[in-house]
Amino acid sequence: MTMTLAQMAVDVLTTADPMEKTGKSRDYAARWFAARAAGTPIEIGRAEAPLRPSRPERPELLPPKDVPRRRPGSEAGRKALLHAVAHIELNAVDLHWDIIPRFADVKMPLGFYDDWVKSADEESKHFRLVCGCLEELGSFYGDLPAHAGMWRAAEDTVDDFLGRLSVVPMVLEARGLDVTPGMIGVFRKAEMASAVEALETIYAEEVGHVAYGSKWFNFLCGRHELDPKETFHALVRKYFHGALKPPFNEEKRADAGLPPDFYWPLAEETPEGKRGPGG
């Protein structure tokens, strides 16, 4: 019996081993797009998504304040930075698959599923690229402790579709557009070409992921006759536990459909000294 897309998503979410998880993710994405190209789309279906995705025994997950800080100028610091990126990318794989069964009761165009399956596939590729860079440094994913708060945005927006779109792609992934150029500079200075190439791939493709969030957020606001900017501000205030921290990459955010009046007012009013799930 052919699996539905929702069943594929839940299979990814309930797979603990990162390489097996990302392998399934890439395989299911290939199946989805092959069926779309053949004109026989896979049924979306319904399936029960877990509140939290399955995870390996390592890395140890710590509160954000307890994750050790290392200077990126050292090899240990570069290793820690790559490990953090791998952790973010693995969480992104689950976040993008989770949105499919989580909100399957909302009727959406097939293009919505195209975008999130493509995003999950690219995040799986990103995770594997960064793991290759870790191997060059004699390390691996799970070698260091990681941030325990990465899934919080998913739990907070478990029953709010617009909230999920506003916080995950339009805040957390948009933050990646702000900080990735600096990371690329760190590895270029260290002459670590593979890491520069991996991060440049991530940087280019993350613009699309933020754009998908913005596109479908605006689509749903239009469906419900909501003002997108006011709705975004209200949802970020409700669900995002931290500051929207400048400097912002205004050019790339604009490319992704995020105008400055969406995020600057939130940055100006957010209390100082609080760290969000992505920071």
C-alpha positions in Angstrom: 0.0 0.0 0.0 1.4 3.4 -1.0 2.2 5.7 1.9 0.6 9.1 2.2 2.7 12.2 2.5 1.6 12.6 6.1 2.7 9.0 6.9 6.1 9.7 5.3 6.4 12.8 7.4 5.7 10.9 10.6 8.1 8.2 9.6 10.9 10.8 9.4 9.8 12.4 12.7 9.9 9.0 14.5 13.3 8.0 13.2 16.0 8.7 15.8 19.3 8.1 13.9 20.2 11.3 12.1 21.6 9.7 9.0 18.7 7.3 8.7 16.3 10.2 9.3 17.9 12.4 6.6 18.1 9.5 4.3 14.4 8.8 4.6 13.7 12.5 4.2 15.6 12.7 0.9 14.0 9.5 -0.4 10.5 10.6 0.4 11.1 14.0 -1.2 12.3 12.2 -4.4 9.2 10.0 -4.4 6.9 13.1 -3.9 8.4 15.0 -6.8 8.6 12.0 -9.1 4.8 11.4 -8.5 4.1 15.1 -9.1 6.1 15.0 -12.3 4.1 12.0 -13.4 0.8 13.7 -12.8 -0.1 11.3 -10.0 0.4 13.2 -6.8 0.8 11.2 -3.6 -2.2 11.6 -1.3 -1.6 14.0 1.6 -3.6 11.9 4.0 -3.7 12.1 7.8 -1.3 10.8 10.4 -0.6 11.4 14.1 2.6 13.5 14.5 4.5 13.1 17.7 4.8 16.1 20.0 8.6 15.7 19.8 10.6 14.0 17.1 12.8 11.0 17.9 16.4 11.9 18.7 19.6 9.9 19.2 21.2 9.4 22.6 23.8 12.0 21.7 24.2 15.0 21.6 23.4 15.8 25.2 20.7 18.5 25.1 21.4 21.4 27.5 19.5 24.6 28.4 20.8 27.4 26.2 22.7 29.1 29.0 24.6 25.9 29.7 25.9 25.2 26.2 29.7 26.0 26.3 30.8 29.1 24.4 33.9 28.7 22.3 35.8 31.4 20.3 35.3 30.7 16.6 39.0 31.7 15.9 40.2 28.3 17.3 39.8 24.9 15.8 37.7 23.9 18.9 35.5 26.9 18.3 35.0 26.1 14.6 34.1 22.6 15.5 31.6 23.9 18.0 30.1 26.3 15.4 29.7 23.5 12.8 28.2 21.2 15.5 25.6 24.0 16.3 24.8 24.4 12.6 24.3 20.6 12.2 21.9 20.7 15.2 19.9 23.5 13.7 19.7 21.8 10.3 18.6 18.5 11.8 15.9 20.3 13.8 14.9 22.1 10.6 14.4 18.7 8.8 11.8 17.7 11.5 10.2 21.2 11.6 9.5 21.1 7.9 8.1 17.6 7.9 6.1 18.3 11.1 4.0 21.0 9.5 2.5 18.6 7.0 0.7 16.1 9.3 0.3 18.7 12.1 -2.0 20.9 10.0 -3.3 18.4 7.5 -6.9 19.3 8.5 -6.3 22.7 6.8 -7.0 22.5 3.0 -3.9 23.8 1.2 -2.8 23.9 -2.5 -0.4 21.2 -3.6 2.2 23.9 -4.0 2.3 24.3 -0.2 3.4 20.7 0.1 5.9 21.1 -2.8 7.6 23.9 -0.9 7.9 22.2 2.5 9.0 18.8 1.1 11.6 20.7 -0.9 12.7 22.6 2.2 12.9 19.3 4.2 15.0 17.7 1.5 17.4 20.7 1.4 17.7 20.8 5.2 18.6 17.0 5.0 21.3 17.8 2.4 22.6 20.7 4.6 22.9 18.4 7.7 24.9 15.9 5.7 27.2 18.6 4.2 28.0 19.9 7.7 28.6 16.4 9.1 31.2 16.0 6.3 32.9 19.2 7.5 32.8 17.9 11.1 34.5 14.7 10.0 37.4 16.8 8.5 37.9 18.1 12.0 37.9 14.7 13.5 34.5 15.2 15.0 30.8 14.1 14.4 27.3 15.2 15.2 26.7 14.2 18.9 30.4 14.9 19.9 29.4 18.1 21.7 26.3 19.1 23.8 23.6 21.0 22.0 20.8 23.5 22.5 17.7 21.9 24.1 15.4 24.8 23.1 15.4 24.2 19.3 12.0 22.4 19.3 10.3 24.9 21.6 8.8 26.9 18.7 7.1 23.8 17.3 5.6 22.9 20.7 4.4 26.5 21.3 2.7 26.6 17.9 1.4 23.0 17.9 -2.2 24.1 17.2 -1.6 27.5 15.5 -0.8 27.2 11.7 -0.2 31.0 11.3 1.9 31.0 14.5 4.1 28.2 13.2 4.7 30.0 9.9 5.5 33.3 11.6 7.9 31.9 14.2 9.8 29.1 12.3 10.6 30.4 8.8 9.9 34.1 9.3 11.8 34.6 12.6 14.1 31.6 13.2 15.2 30.9 9.6 15.3 34.6 8.8 17.9 34.9 11.7 20.0 32.5 9.7 20.1 35.0 6.8 21.5 37.5 9.3 24.3 35.4 10.9 25.5 33.1 8.1 27.7 35.6 6.2 29.7 36.1 9.4 30.1 32.3 9.8 31.3 32.0 6.1 33.9 34.6 6.9 35.2 32.6 9.9 35.8 29.5 7.8 37.2 31.5 4.8 39.7 33.0 7.2 40.6 29.5 8.4 40.9 28.3 4.8 38.4 25.5 5.3 37.0 25.4 1.8 34.4 22.6 2.4 32.8 24.5 5.3 32.7 27.7 3.2 31.0 25.8 0.3 28.5 24.1 2.7 27.5 27.4 4.4 27.2 29.2 1.0 24.8 26.4 -0.1 22.8 26.8 3.1 22.8 30.6 2.8 21.5 30.5 -0.8 18.8 27.9 -0.1 17.6 29.4 3.2 16.3 32.4 1.4 13.8 30.1 -0.3 12.7 28.6 3.0 12.0 32.0 4.5 10.2 33.0 1.3 8.0 29.9 1.5 7.0 30.9 5.1 6.2 34.4 4.0 4.3 33.3 0.9 2.0 30.8 2.8 1.6 33.2 5.8 0.3 35.9 3.4 -1.9 33.3 1.6 -3.6 32.3 4.9 -3.9 35.9 6.0 -5.7 36.6 2.7 -7.9 33.6 3.2 -9.0 34.8 6.6 -9.0 38.5 5.7 -6.3 39.4 8.2 -3.7 42.2 7.9 -0.4 40.3 7.5 1.8 42.8 9.3 -0.4 43.2 12.3 -1.0 39.5 12.5 2.7 38.8 12.3 3.5 41.2 15.1 0.8 39.8 17.3 1.9 36.2 16.7 5.6 36.9 17.3 4.8 38.7 20.5 2.8 35.7 21.6 5.1 32.9 20.6 8.7 34.1 20.3 10.6 34.0 23.6 13.4 36.4 22.9 14.7 39.4 21.0 14.7 40.0 17.3 18.3 41.1 17.3 19.8 43.5 14.7 21.8 43.8 12.6 19.4 42.4 10.0 20.3 41.3 6.5 17.7 43.5 4.9 18.6 42.7 1.4 18.2 38.9 1.8 15.1 39.4 4.0 13.6 41.5 1.2 14.4 38.8 -1.3 12.5 36.4 0.9 9.4 38.7 1.1 10.1 40.1 4.6 9.9 43.9 4.5 11.6 45.9 7.3 8.3 47.1 8.9 7.6 43.5 9.8 10.6 43.0 12.0 12.1 46.3 13.0 9.2 47.3 15.3 9.5 44.0 17.1 13.3 44.5 17.6 12.8 47.9 19.0 10.3 46.9 21.6 11.8 43.5 22.8 13.5 43.6 26.2 17.3 43.4 26.2 19.2 40.4 27.5 16.7 37.6 26.6 17.8 34.8 24.2 15.4 33.2 21.8 15.4 29.6 20.6 17.5 30.4 17.6 20.0 32.6 19.4 
